[in-house]
Amino acid sequence: MFKRHRERHRSGRAGWLRAAVLGANDGILSTASLIVGVAASQAEHAAVLTAGVAGLVAGAMSMAAGEYVSVSSQRDTEHADLGRERLELATNIESERAELAGIYMQRGLDAPLARQVAEQLMAKDALGAHARDELGISEVNTARPVQAALASAASFAVGSALPLLIAAIAPHRTLTWTVSVASLLFLAVLGALAARTGGAPIAAGALRITFWGALAMIATAGVGALFGTAV
């Protein structure tokens, strides 16, 4: 009897990690950039905070809706493929068995063993075997629209609240610099945490997210200063 060896793999985190990191990154970056841009236009502190709160609410709803629609489209495609596969299994199971055996042969099994593996797997769960090995659909990477939408909205709101909190407590005369520096630090920490969770190099993860954050805030500050001066 074989002793089961339990392993923890990071690929199981791929779905929620992508949505959470994307949401938090967008929350910090878009809200910080909005606050910096409005502040650079010489707007009053109250107006800056109002813009930040509006950006948080609108952004969270937008992220949830966009993620739900996107992942729902992926789920619909998966369901269509599974329906087609289910029909083929019901009408031409021998061809499907040969197709599955061919997949295993391409992976290195000899013909008799590939045929035996295909027969045994299909005897237990024919659709599951084809979904996993032919279509690449499994429990790990299957589309979950509601989970993705909630993760994106929640992470956006949390990320967005960070620069908004800094803007609320920072002196108005230094608001632009304070929010910019604090938000870049938040982005660096987020990039490092995401890289660590996903098993990627931490320094690279922090650097790339901070670079694009700085670029976005410089651009919006320039636009705010330009239009604020013009007004």
ChimeraX commands (.cxc) that place a marker at each C-alpha (Angstrom):
marker #1 position 0.00,0.00,0.00 radius 0.5
marker #1 position 1.36,3.39,-0.98 radius 0.5
marker #1 position 1.80,6.06,1.65 radius 0.5
marker #1 position 0.20,9.30,0.52 radius 0.5
marker #1 position 2.65,12.19,0.37 radius 0.5
marker #1 position 0.95,15.55,0.84 radius 0.5
marker #1 position 2.46,18.49,-1.01 radius 0.5
marker #1 position 1.51,22.15,-1.15 radius 0.5
marker #1 position 1.67,23.77,-4.56 radius 0.5
marker #1 position 1.37,27.46,-5.32 radius 0.5
marker #1 position -0.58,26.86,-8.55 radius 0.5
marker #1 position -3.71,26.36,-6.47 radius 0.5
marker #1 position -3.52,30.01,-5.49 radius 0.5
marker #1 position -3.32,31.28,-9.05 radius 0.5
marker #1 position -6.97,32.26,-9.50 radius 0.5
marker #1 position -7.62,34.21,-6.32 radius 0.5
marker #1 position -4.06,35.55,-6.13 radius 0.5
marker #1 position -4.28,37.12,-9.57 radius 0.5
marker #1 position -7.61,38.79,-8.80 radius 0.5
marker #1 position -6.52,39.96,-5.34 radius 0.5
marker #1 position -3.18,41.40,-6.47 radius 0.5
marker #1 position -4.76,43.07,-9.49 radius 0.5
marker #1 position -7.49,44.61,-7.35 radius 0.5
marker #1 position -5.17,45.88,-4.62 radius 0.5
marker #1 position -2.69,47.22,-7.14 radius 0.5
marker #1 position -5.40,49.07,-9.03 radius 0.5
marker #1 position -6.89,50.36,-5.79 radius 0.5
marker #1 position -3.63,51.86,-4.56 radius 0.5
marker #1 position -2.47,53.11,-7.93 radius 0.5
marker #1 position -5.70,54.58,-9.32 radius 0.5
marker #1 position -6.78,56.25,-6.08 radius 0.5
marker #1 position -3.32,57.60,-5.29 radius 0.5
marker #1 position -2.98,58.91,-8.84 radius 0.5
marker #1 position -6.44,60.50,-8.64 radius 0.5
marker #1 position -5.64,62.16,-5.31 radius 0.5
marker #1 position -2.26,63.39,-6.53 radius 0.5
marker #1 position -3.74,64.72,-9.75 radius 0.5
marker #1 position -6.56,66.59,-8.00 radius 0.5
marker #1 position -4.22,67.91,-5.30 radius 0.5
marker #1 position -1.78,69.14,-7.94 radius 0.5
marker #1 position -4.59,71.21,-9.47 radius 0.5
marker #1 position -4.63,73.30,-6.26 radius 0.5
marker #1 position -8.04,71.92,-5.22 radius 0.5
marker #1 position -9.22,72.20,-1.62 radius 0.5
marker #1 position -8.52,69.34,0.79 radius 0.5
marker #1 position -12.23,68.43,0.96 radius 0.5
marker #1 position -12.42,68.20,-2.82 radius 0.5
marker #1 position -9.39,65.92,-2.89 radius 0.5
marker #1 position -10.93,63.58,-0.33 radius 0.5
marker #1 position -14.28,63.58,-2.15 radius 0.5
marker #1 position -12.54,62.60,-5.36 radius 0.5
marker #1 position -10.68,59.83,-3.53 radius 0.5
marker #1 position -13.85,58.37,-1.98 radius 0.5
marker #1 position -15.65,58.51,-5.32 radius 0.5
marker #1 position -12.69,56.76,-6.94 radius 0.5
marker #1 position -12.78,54.01,-4.29 radius 0.5
marker #1 position -16.49,53.26,-4.74 radius 0.5
marker #1 position -16.51,53.50,-8.52 radius 0.5
marker #1 position -13.32,51.51,-8.85 radius 0.5
marker #1 position -14.47,48.68,-6.59 radius 0.5
marker #1 position -17.73,48.32,-8.49 radius 0.5
marker #1 position -15.94,48.50,-11.83 radius 0.5
marker #1 position -13.43,45.85,-10.80 radius 0.5
marker #1 position -16.18,43.52,-9.57 radius 0.5
marker #1 position -18.25,43.93,-12.73 radius 0.5
marker #1 position -15.29,43.59,-15.08 radius 0.5
marker #1 position -13.90,40.53,-13.34 radius 0.5
marker #1 position -17.31,38.87,-13.18 radius 0.5
marker #1 position -18.00,39.40,-16.88 radius 0.5
marker #1 position -14.50,38.28,-17.88 radius 0.5
marker #1 position -14.46,35.12,-15.78 radius 0.5
marker #1 position -18.07,34.33,-16.70 radius 0.5
marker #1 position -17.04,34.33,-20.35 radius 0.5
marker #1 position -14.26,31.89,-19.50 radius 0.5
marker #1 position -16.71,29.70,-17.57 radius 0.5
marker #1 position -19.17,29.72,-20.49 radius 0.5
marker #1 position -16.40,28.55,-22.81 radius 0.5
marker #1 position -15.48,25.77,-20.38 radius 0.5
marker #1 position -19.12,24.65,-20.12 radius 0.5
marker #1 position -19.48,24.64,-23.92 radius 0.5
marker #1 position -16.34,22.52,-24.28 radius 0.5
marker #1 position -17.52,20.11,-21.59 radius 0.5
marker #1 position -20.92,19.82,-23.24 radius 0.5
marker #1 position -19.30,18.98,-26.57 radius 0.5
marker #1 position -17.04,16.45,-24.86 radius 0.5
marker #1 position -20.00,14.89,-23.05 radius 0.5
marker #1 position -21.80,14.44,-26.37 radius 0.5
marker #1 position -18.77,12.87,-28.01 radius 0.5
marker #1 position -18.39,10.44,-25.12 radius 0.5
marker #1 position -22.03,9.43,-25.46 radius 0.5
marker #1 position -21.89,8.91,-29.24 radius 0.5
marker #1 position -18.33,7.77,-30.00 radius 0.5
marker #1 position -16.63,6.53,-26.87 radius 0.5
marker #1 position -14.07,4.36,-28.66 radius 0.5
marker #1 position -12.68,7.32,-30.58 radius 0.5
marker #1 position -12.53,9.29,-27.35 radius 0.5
marker #1 position -10.67,6.46,-25.63 radius 0.5
marker #1 position -8.19,6.31,-28.50 radius 0.5
marker #1 position -7.80,10.10,-28.36 radius 0.5
marker #1 position -7.02,10.00,-24.65 radius 0.5
marker #1 position -4.55,7.15,-25.15 radius 0.5
marker #1 position -2.86,9.21,-27.88 radius 0.5
marker #1 position -2.42,12.09,-25.44 radius 0.5
marker #1 position -0.68,9.79,-22.96 radius 0.5
marker #1 position 1.53,8.38,-25.71 radius 0.5
marker #1 position 2.63,11.93,-26.57 radius 0.5
marker #1 position 3.61,12.33,-22.92 radius 0.5
marker #1 position 5.89,9.29,-23.05 radius 0.5
marker #1 position 3.81,6.18,-22.34 radius 0.5
marker #1 position 4.02,3.23,-24.70 radius 0.5
marker #1 position 0.87,2.27,-26.60 radius 0.5
marker #1 position -0.32,-0.66,-24.44 radius 0.5
marker #1 position 0.17,1.24,-21.19 radius 0.5
marker #1 position -1.41,4.41,-22.62 radius 0.5
marker #1 position -4.45,2.39,-23.68 radius 0.5
marker #1 position -4.67,0.76,-20.25 radius 0.5
marker #1 position -4.43,4.11,-18.43 radius 0.5
marker #1 position -7.09,5.63,-20.68 radius 0.5
marker #1 position -9.45,2.71,-20.09 radius 0.5
marker #1 position -9.03,2.78,-16.31 radius 0.5
marker #1 position -9.43,6.54,-16.00 radius 0.5
marker #1 position -12.47,6.61,-18.27 radius 0.5
marker #1 position -14.04,3.73,-16.35 radius 0.5
marker #1 position -13.96,5.88,-13.23 radius 0.5
marker #1 position -14.70,9.34,-14.67 radius 0.5
marker #1 position -14.60,9.63,-18.45 radius 0.5
marker #1 position -15.61,13.29,-18.62 radius 0.5
marker #1 position -13.21,14.26,-15.84 radius 0.5
marker #1 position -10.31,12.51,-17.56 radius 0.5
marker #1 position -10.96,14.28,-20.86 radius 0.5
marker #1 position -11.62,17.62,-19.16 radius 0.5
marker #1 position -8.30,17.43,-17.34 radius 0.5
marker #1 position -6.01,15.87,-19.95 radius 0.5
marker #1 position -7.58,17.02,-23.23 radius 0.5
marker #1 position -9.12,20.38,-22.35 radius 0.5
marker #1 position -6.88,21.41,-19.44 radius 0.5
marker #1 position -9.84,22.06,-17.11 radius 0.5
marker #1 position -9.46,21.04,-13.47 radius 0.5
marker #1 position -10.62,22.06,-10.02 radius 0.5
marker #1 position -7.46,24.15,-9.61 radius 0.5
marker #1 position -7.98,26.45,-12.60 radius 0.5
marker #1 position -11.72,26.27,-13.27 radius 0.5
marker #1 position -13.42,29.65,-13.66 radius 0.5
marker #1 position -15.25,31.00,-10.58 radius 0.5
marker #1 position -16.85,34.36,-11.50 radius 0.5
marker #1 position -18.35,35.26,-8.12 radius 0.5
marker #1 position -15.16,34.44,-6.23 radius 0.5
marker #1 position -13.07,36.48,-8.67 radius 0.5
marker #1 position -15.50,39.44,-8.55 radius 0.5
marker #1 position -15.61,39.54,-4.75 radius 0.5
marker #1 position -11.84,39.17,-4.44 radius 0.5
marker #1 position -11.25,41.99,-6.92 radius 0.5
marker #1 position -13.76,44.37,-5.33 radius 0.5
marker #1 position -12.59,43.72,-1.78 radius 0.5
marker #1 position -8.90,43.98,-2.60 radius 0.5
marker #1 position -9.49,47.16,-4.63 radius 0.5
marker #1 position -11.35,48.75,-1.71 radius 0.5
marker #1 position -8.61,47.80,0.76 radius 0.5
marker #1 position -5.87,49.04,-1.56 radius 0.5
marker #1 position -7.75,52.23,-2.33 radius 0.5
marker #1 position -8.33,52.99,1.35 radius 0.5
marker #1 position -4.59,53.20,2.04 radius 0.5
marker #1 position -3.75,56.36,0.03 radius 0.5
marker #1 position -7.14,57.79,0.98 radius 0.5
marker #1 position -6.27,57.43,4.67 radius 0.5
marker #1 position -2.91,59.11,4.10 radius 0.5
marker #1 position -4.66,61.96,2.25 radius 0.5
marker #1 position -7.08,62.41,5.14 radius 0.5
marker #1 position -4.35,62.85,7.77 radius 0.5
marker #1 position -1.61,64.54,5.74 radius 0.5
marker #1 position -1.18,68.35,5.84 radius 0.5
marker #1 position -2.67,69.87,2.72 radius 0.5
marker #1 position 0.54,71.67,1.73 radius 0.5
marker #1 position 2.50,68.39,1.58 radius 0.5
marker #1 position -0.37,66.15,0.50 radius 0.5
marker #1 position 0.96,65.46,-3.01 radius 0.5
marker #1 position 4.38,64.27,-1.85 radius 0.5
marker #1 position 3.09,62.44,1.21 radius 0.5
marker #1 position 0.51,60.43,-0.73 radius 0.5
marker #1 position 2.98,59.71,-3.54 radius 0.5
marker #1 position 5.74,58.40,-1.28 radius 0.5
marker #1 position 3.40,56.42,0.95 radius 0.5
marker #1 position 1.62,54.88,-2.03 radius 0.5
marker #1 position 4.90,53.82,-3.62 radius 0.5
marker #1 position 5.82,52.11,-0.36 radius 0.5
marker #1 position 2.43,50.38,-0.30 radius 0.5
marker #1 position 2.94,49.22,-3.89 radius 0.5
marker #1 position 6.42,47.91,-3.10 radius 0.5
marker #1 position 5.10,45.92,-0.14 radius 0.5
marker #1 position 2.23,44.57,-2.25 radius 0.5
marker #1 position 4.60,43.53,-5.03 radius 0.5
marker #1 position 6.91,41.80,-2.54 radius 0.5
marker #1 position 4.04,39.96,-0.83 radius 0.5
marker #1 position 2.55,38.85,-4.16 radius 0.5
marker #1 position 5.94,37.62,-5.34 radius 0.5
marker #1 position 6.56,35.74,-2.10 radius 0.5
marker #1 position 3.10,34.12,-2.20 radius 0.5
marker #1 position 3.57,33.08,-5.81 radius 0.5
marker #1 position 7.15,31.91,-5.31 radius 0.5
marker #1 position 8.70,34.59,-7.56 radius 0.5
marker #1 position 11.74,36.82,-6.82 radius 0.5
marker #1 position 10.68,39.40,-4.23 radius 0.5
marker #1 position 12.89,42.27,-5.41 radius 0.5
marker #1 position 11.70,41.99,-9.00 radius 0.5
marker #1 position 8.05,41.88,-7.92 radius 0.5
marker #1 position 8.44,45.00,-5.79 radius 0.5
marker #1 position 10.45,46.91,-8.38 radius 0.5
marker #1 position 8.17,46.43,-11.37 radius 0.5
marker #1 position 5.00,47.44,-9.53 radius 0.5
marker #1 position 6.71,50.48,-7.98 radius 0.5
marker #1 position 8.08,51.64,-11.33 radius 0.5
marker #1 position 4.68,51.68,-13.02 radius 0.5
marker #1 position 3.11,53.29,-9.96 radius 0.5
marker #1 position 5.62,56.13,-10.00 radius 0.5
marker #1 position 5.08,56.63,-13.72 radius 0.5
marker #1 position 1.29,56.84,-13.28 radius 0.5
marker #1 position 1.50,59.34,-10.43 radius 0.5
marker #1 position 3.96,61.56,-12.29 radius 0.5
marker #1 position 1.64,61.61,-15.30 radius 0.5
marker #1 position -1.50,62.46,-13.30 radius 0.5
marker #1 position 0.34,65.10,-11.24 radius 0.5
marker #1 position 1.43,66.72,-14.49 radius 0.5
marker #1 position -2.11,66.73,-15.84 radius 0.5
marker #1 position -3.48,68.14,-12.57 radius 0.5
marker #1 position -0.87,70.89,-12.45 radius 0.5
marker #1 position -1.45,71.79,-16.12 radius 0.5
marker #1 position -5.23,72.06,-15.89 radius 0.5
marker #1 position -5.15,73.61,-12.44 radius 0.5
marker #1 position -2.83,76.34,-13.68 radius 0.5
marker #1 position -4.95,76.83,-16.78 radius 0.5
marker #1 position -8.09,77.29,-14.69 radius 0.5
marker link #1:1,2 radius 0.2
marker link #1:2,3 radius 0.2
marker link #1:3,4 radius 0.2
marker link #1:4,5 radius 0.2
marker link #1:5,6 radius 0.2
marker link #1:6,7 radius 0.2
marker link #1:7,8 radius 0.2
marker link #1:8,9 radius 0.2
marker link #1:9,10 radius 0.2
marker link #1:10,11 radius 0.2
marker link #1:11,12 radius 0.2
marker link #1:12,13 radius 0.2
marker link #1:13,14 radius 0.2
marker link #1:14,15 radius 0.2
marker link #1:15,16 radius 0.2
marker link #1:16,17 radius 0.2
marker link #1:17,18 radius 0.2
marker link #1:18,19 radius 0.2
marker link #1:19,20 radius 0.2
marker link #1:20,21 radius 0.2
marker link #1:21,22 radius 0.2
marker link #1:22,23 radius 0.2
marker link #1:23,24 radius 0.2
marker link #1:24,25 radius 0.2
marker link #1:25,26 radius 0.2
marker link #1:26,27 radius 0.2
marker link #1:27,28 radius 0.2
marker link #1:28,29 radius 0.2
marker link #1:29,30 radius 0.2
marker link #1:30,31 radius 0.2
marker link #1:31,32 radius 0.2
marker link #1:32,33 radius 0.2
marker link #1:33,34 radius 0.2
marker link #1:34,35 radius 0.2
marker link #1:35,36 radius 0.2
marker link #1:36,37 radius 0.2
marker link #1:37,38 radius 0.2
marker link #1:38,39 radius 0.2
marker link #1:39,40 radius 0.2
marker link #1:40,41 radius 0.2
marker link #1:41,42 radius 0.2
marker link #1:42,43 radius 0.2
marker link #1:43,44 radius 0.2
marker link #1:44,45 radius 0.2
marker link #1:45,46 radius 0.2
marker link #1:46,47 radius 0.2
marker link #1:47,48 radius 0.2
marker link #1:48,49 radius 0.2
marker link #1:49,50 radius 0.2
marker link #1:50,51 radius 0.2
marker link #1:51,52 radius 0.2
marker link #1:52,53 radius 0.2
marker link #1:53,54 radius 0.2
marker link #1:54,55 radius 0.2
marker link #1:55,56 radius 0.2
marker link #1:56,57 radius 0.2
marker link #1:57,58 radius 0.2
marker link #1:58,59 radius 0.2
marker link #1:59,60 radius 0.2
marker link #1:60,61 radius 0.2
marker link #1:61,62 radius 0.2
marker link #1:62,63 radius 0.2
marker link #1:63,64 radius 0.2
marker link #1:64,65 radius 0.2
marker link #1:65,66 radius 0.2
marker link #1:66,67 radius 0.2
marker link #1:67,68 radius 0.2
marker link #1:68,69 radius 0.2
marker link #1:69,70 radius 0.2
marker link #1:70,71 radius 0.2
marker link #1:71,72 radius 0.2
marker link #1:72,73 radius 0.2
marker link #1:73,74 radius 0.2
marker link #1:74,75 radius 0.2
marker link #1:75,76 radius 0.2
marker link #1:76,77 radius 0.2
marker link #1:77,78 radius 0.2
marker link #1:78,79 radius 0.2
marker link #1:79,80 radius 0.2
marker link #1:80,81 radius 0.2
marker link #1:81,82 radius 0.2
marker link #1:82,83 radius 0.2
marker link #1:83,84 radius 0.2
marker link #1:84,85 radius 0.2
marker link #1:85,86 radius 0.2
marker link #1:86,87 radius 0.2
marker link #1:87,88 radius 0.2
marker link #1:88,89 radius 0.2
marker link #1:89,90 radius 0.2
marker link #1:90,91 radius 0.2
marker link #1:91,92 radius 0.2
marker link #1:92,93 radius 0.2
marker link #1:93,94 radius 0.2
marker link #1:94,95 radius 0.2
marker link #1:95,96 radius 0.2
marker link #1:96,97 radius 0.2
marker link #1:97,98 radius 0.2
marker link #1:98,99 radius 0.2
marker link #1:99,100 radius 0.2
marker link #1:100,101 radius 0.2
marker link #1:101,102 radius 0.2
marker link #1:102,103 radius 0.2
marker link #1:103,104 radius 0.2
marker link #1:104,105 radius 0.2
marker link #1:105,106 radius 0.2
marker link #1:106,107 radius 0.2
marker link #1:107,108 radius 0.2
marker link #1:108,109 radius 0.2
marker link #1:109,110 radius 0.2
marker link #1:110,111 radius 0.2
marker link #1:111,112 radius 0.2
marker link #1:112,113 radius 0.2
marker link #1:113,114 radius 0.2
marker link #1:114,115 radius 0.2
marker link #1:115,116 radius 0.2
marker link #1:116,117 radius 0.2
marker link #1:117,118 radius 0.2
marker link #1:118,119 radius 0.2
marker link #1:119,120 radius 0.2
marker link #1:120,121 radius 0.2
marker link #1:121,122 radius 0.2
marker link #1:122,123 radius 0.2
marker link #1:123,124 radius 0.2
marker link #1:124,125 radius 0.2
marker link #1:125,126 radius 0.2
marker link #1:126,127 radius 0.2
marker link #1:127,128 radius 0.2
marker link #1:128,129 radius 0.2
marker link #1:129,130 radius 0.2
marker link #1:130,131 radius 0.2
marker link #1:131,132 radius 0.2
marker link #1:132,133 radius 0.2
marker link #1:133,134 radius 0.2
marker link #1:134,135 radius 0.2
marker link #1:135,136 radius 0.2
marker link #1:136,137 radius 0.2
marker link #1:137,138 radius 0.2
marker link #1:138,139 radius 0.2
marker link #1:139,140 radius 0.2
marker link #1:140,141 radius 0.2
marker link #1:141,142 radius 0.2
marker link #1:142,143 radius 0.2
marker link #1:143,144 radius 0.2
marker link #1:144,145 radius 0.2
marker link #1:145,146 radius 0.2
marker link #1:146,147 radius 0.2
marker link #1:147,148 radius 0.2
marker link #1:148,149 radius 0.2
marker link #1:149,150 radius 0.2
marker link #1:150,151 radius 0.2
marker link #1:151,152 radius 0.2
marker link #1:152,153 radius 0.2
marker link #1:153,154 radius 0.2
marker link #1:154,155 radius 0.2
marker link #1:155,156 radius 0.2
marker link #1:156,157 radius 0.2
marker link #1:157,158 radius 0.2
marker link #1:158,159 radius 0.2
marker link #1:159,160 radius 0.2
marker link #1:160,161 radius 0.2
marker link #1:161,162 radius 0.2
marker link #1:162,163 radius 0.2
marker link #1:163,164 radius 0.2
marker link #1:164,165 radius 0.2
marker link #1:165,166 radius 0.2
marker link #1:166,167 radius 0.2
marker link #1:167,168 radius 0.2
marker link #1:168,169 radius 0.2
marker link #1:169,170 radius 0.2
marker link #1:170,171 radius 0.2
marker link #1:171,172 radius 0.2
marker link #1:172,173 radius 0.2
marker link #1:173,174 radius 0.2
marker link #1:174,175 radius 0.2
marker link #1:175,176 radius 0.2
marker link #1:176,177 radius 0.2
marker link #1:177,178 radius 0.2
marker link #1:178,179 radius 0.2
marker link #1:179,180 radius 0.2
marker link #1:180,181 radius 0.2
marker link #1:181,182 radius 0.2
marker link #1:182,183 radius 0.2
marker link #1:183,184 radius 0.2
marker link #1:184,185 radius 0.2
marker link #1:185,186 radius 0.2
marker link #1:186,187 radius 0.2
marker link #1:187,188 radius 0.2
marker link #1:188,189 radius 0.2
marker link #1:189,190 radius 0.2
marker link #1:190,191 radius 0.2
marker link #1:191,192 radius 0.2
marker link #1:192,193 radius 0.2
marker link #1:193,194 radius 0.2
marker link #1:194,195 radius 0.2
marker link #1:195,196 radius 0.2
marker link #1:196,197 radius 0.2
marker link #1:197,198 radius 0.2
marker link #1:198,199 radius 0.2
marker link #1:199,200 radius 0.2
marker link #1:200,201 radius 0.2
marker link #1:201,202 radius 0.2
marker link #1:202,203 radius 0.2
marker link #1:203,204 radius 0.2
marker link #1:204,205 radius 0.2
marker link #1:205,206 radius 0.2
marker link #1:206,207 radius 0.2
marker link #1:207,208 radius 0.2
marker link #1:208,209 radius 0.2
marker link #1:209,210 radius 0.2
marker link #1:210,211 radius 0.2
marker link #1:211,212 radius 0.2
marker link #1:212,213 radius 0.2
marker link #1:213,214 radius 0.2
marker link #1:214,215 radius 0.2
marker link #1:215,216 radius 0.2
marker link #1:216,217 radius 0.2
marker link #1:217,218 radius 0.2
marker link #1:218,219 radius 0.2
marker link #1:219,220 radius 0.2
marker link #1:220,221 radius 0.2
marker link #1:221,222 radius 0.2
marker link #1:222,223 radius 0.2
marker link #1:223,224 radius 0.2
marker link #1:224,225 radius 0.2
marker link #1:225,226 radius 0.2
marker link #1:226,227 radius 0.2
marker link #1:227,228 radius 0.2
marker link #1:228,229 radius 0.2
marker link #1:229,230 radius 0.2
marker link #1:230,231 radius 0.2
view
